[in-house]
Amino acid sequence: MVDLDVVANPAVLGVIVGSLRRESVTRRLAQRLVELSPASLSPRFIEIGDLPLYNEDLDIEVVAEPPAQWARFRGQVRDCDAILFVTPEYNRSVPAPLKNAIDVGSAPHYQNAFDGLPAAIVSASPGRMGAFGANHHLRQSLVFLDMPTMQQPELYLGGSYGLFDERGELSDPKVADMLAAYMSRFGAWVERHPRVSA
């Protein structure tokens, strides 16, 4: 049975992509996940490519205000009801821009914009492990950020360069079904774990 209230008032889902390349496989994957989201979620991308590297000096009181890009990013995260991270793996961990975004969004101390937001992680890599290392490194950070992160199903996509055809469409319908099922489960997770702090 469809919860009409949930459909009429969908949760705002922030989608953060770890790769900065415009035509990256990771971004294409994130776009497909958005397209396959249930009606209970209203996805929007939150860009991280313009964020200056985190420097605590820029957050201290003697500075009039932090960089505008930081303020924009923090505000966009705070306006969300949930966050979906889609990331490749660099050197068995997350890409530097994604780690920087986490550092920016969680600062300054006691003003963590991510606090209490339900989250999910999808990772992909050309190798067979599907960016397992990046996925689990990111989970470590989300524990500290107090983000209830969906545990099952996990989604590691290996062979990522073969996921899409020359038109940019998913090559295998079974993968589309898997992504849709994952997003359906995440929609249910968000409903069960509403943000408890802000």
C-alpha positions in Angstrom: 0.0 0.0 0.0 1.4 3.4 -1.0 1.7 6.0 1.8 0.1 9.0 0.0 1.5 11.4 2.6 5.1 10.3 1.8 4.5 10.6 -1.9 3.0 14.1 -1.5 5.8 15.2 0.8 8.9 13.4 -0.5 12.1 13.4 1.5 14.8 15.7 0.0 17.7 13.5 -1.0 21.1 15.1 -1.5 23.2 13.2 -4.0 27.0 13.7 -3.6 29.2 12.3 -6.3 32.8 11.5 -5.5 34.2 12.0 -9.0 34.5 15.5 -10.5 34.7 14.4 -14.1 31.6 15.5 -15.9 31.2 12.3 -18.0 32.5 9.9 -15.3 31.0 6.5 -14.9 30.3 7.4 -11.3 28.2 10.5 -12.3 26.3 8.4 -14.9 25.6 5.8 -12.2 24.4 8.5 -9.8 22.1 9.9 -12.6 20.6 6.4 -13.1 20.1 6.0 -9.4 18.2 9.3 -9.3 16.0 8.3 -12.2 15.2 5.0 -10.5 14.4 6.6 -7.1 11.0 5.9 -5.6 8.3 8.7 -5.4 9.1 9.0 -1.6 12.4 10.6 -2.5 13.1 14.0 -4.2 16.7 13.8 -5.3 19.0 16.8 -6.0 22.7 16.9 -6.7 25.0 18.7 -4.4 28.2 19.7 -6.2 31.6 19.5 -4.4 34.1 20.5 -7.1 34.3 24.1 -6.2 34.9 23.7 -2.4 38.2 25.2 -1.3 40.4 22.8 0.7 39.3 22.8 4.4 41.4 25.0 6.5 40.2 25.6 10.1 41.7 29.1 10.1 38.9 30.1 7.7 36.3 29.0 10.3 37.6 30.8 13.3 35.9 33.9 14.8 38.5 36.4 13.6 37.5 35.7 10.0 34.4 37.7 9.0 32.9 34.7 7.2 34.0 31.4 5.7 34.3 30.9 1.9 30.9 31.3 0.1 31.3 27.8 -1.4 31.5 26.3 2.1 28.4 28.2 3.2 26.5 27.1 0.1 27.5 23.5 0.6 26.6 23.4 4.3 23.3 25.0 3.6 22.4 22.5 0.9 23.3 19.6 3.1 21.2 21.0 6.0 18.2 21.4 3.7 18.2 17.6 3.0 16.4 14.8 4.7 18.9 12.1 3.5 22.2 11.8 1.6 23.3 9.3 -1.1 27.0 9.1 -1.7 28.1 7.6 -5.0 31.9 7.2 -5.3 34.7 5.6 -7.2 37.9 4.4 -5.4 41.2 6.1 -5.4 44.1 4.2 -3.8 41.7 2.0 -1.7 39.9 5.1 -0.4 37.6 7.9 -1.3 38.7 10.6 -3.8 40.2 13.7 -2.1 37.3 16.0 -3.2 34.8 13.8 -1.4 36.9 13.7 1.8 37.2 17.4 1.6 33.4 17.8 1.3 32.9 15.7 4.4 35.5 17.8 6.3 33.8 21.1 5.1 30.3 19.9 5.9 31.2 18.6 9.3 32.9 21.8 10.5 33.2 23.9 12.5 33.1 21.9 15.7 29.6 21.1 16.9 28.0 22.5 13.7 28.1 19.2 11.7 25.7 19.7 8.8 25.5 15.9 8.2 24.4 15.2 11.8 21.5 12.7 11.9 20.9 12.4 8.2 20.2 8.9 7.0 22.7 7.9 4.3 23.5 5.2 1.7 26.7 4.5 -0.2 27.1 3.1 -3.7 30.6 2.5 -5.0 32.0 1.5 -8.4 35.3 0.7 -9.9 36.8 -1.0 -13.1 38.1 -3.8 -10.9 36.1 -6.7 -9.5 36.0 -5.4 -5.9 33.6 -2.6 -6.8 35.5 0.0 -4.7 35.0 -2.0 -1.6 37.8 0.0 0.1 36.3 3.4 -0.7 32.9 2.2 0.5 34.1 1.1 3.9 36.5 4.0 4.4 33.5 6.3 3.8 31.4 4.3 6.3 34.0 5.0 9.0 33.5 8.7 8.5 29.7 8.4 8.5 29.8 6.6 11.8 31.6 9.6 13.3 29.2 12.1 11.6 26.3 10.3 13.3 24.6 9.4 10.0 22.5 6.2 10.2 23.8 4.5 7.1 21.9 1.7 5.4 23.7 -1.6 6.0 21.9 -3.9 3.6 21.8 -4.3 0.8 25.4 -3.2 0.1 26.1 -2.1 -3.5 29.6 -2.5 -4.9 29.7 -2.4 -8.7 32.8 -3.9 -10.3 33.6 -3.7 -14.0 32.3 -0.1 -14.0 33.6 0.7 -17.5 31.3 -1.8 -19.0 28.1 -0.7 -17.1 27.1 1.7 -19.9 26.8 1.4 -23.7 27.9 4.0 -26.3 24.6 5.9 -25.8 25.2 6.2 -22.1 22.5 3.6 -21.2 22.9 0.8 -18.8 24.1 -2.2 -20.8 22.4 -4.9 -18.6 18.7 -4.6 -17.6 19.5 -6.7 -14.5 21.7 -3.9 -13.3 18.9 -1.4 -13.7 16.6 -3.7 -11.7 19.3 -4.0 -9.0 19.7 -0.2 -8.8 15.9 0.3 -8.6 15.6 -2.3 -5.8 18.5 -0.6 -4.0 16.8 2.8 -4.2 13.5 1.3 -3.1 15.2 -0.1 0.0 16.9 3.2 0.7 13.5 5.0 0.4 12.2 2.7 3.1 15.3 3.2 5.2 14.8 7.0 5.1 11.2 6.7 6.2 12.3 4.5 9.1 15.2 6.9 10.1 14.0 10.5 9.9 16.6 13.0 10.9 16.7 13.4 14.6 19.0 16.4 14.9 20.0 19.4 12.9 
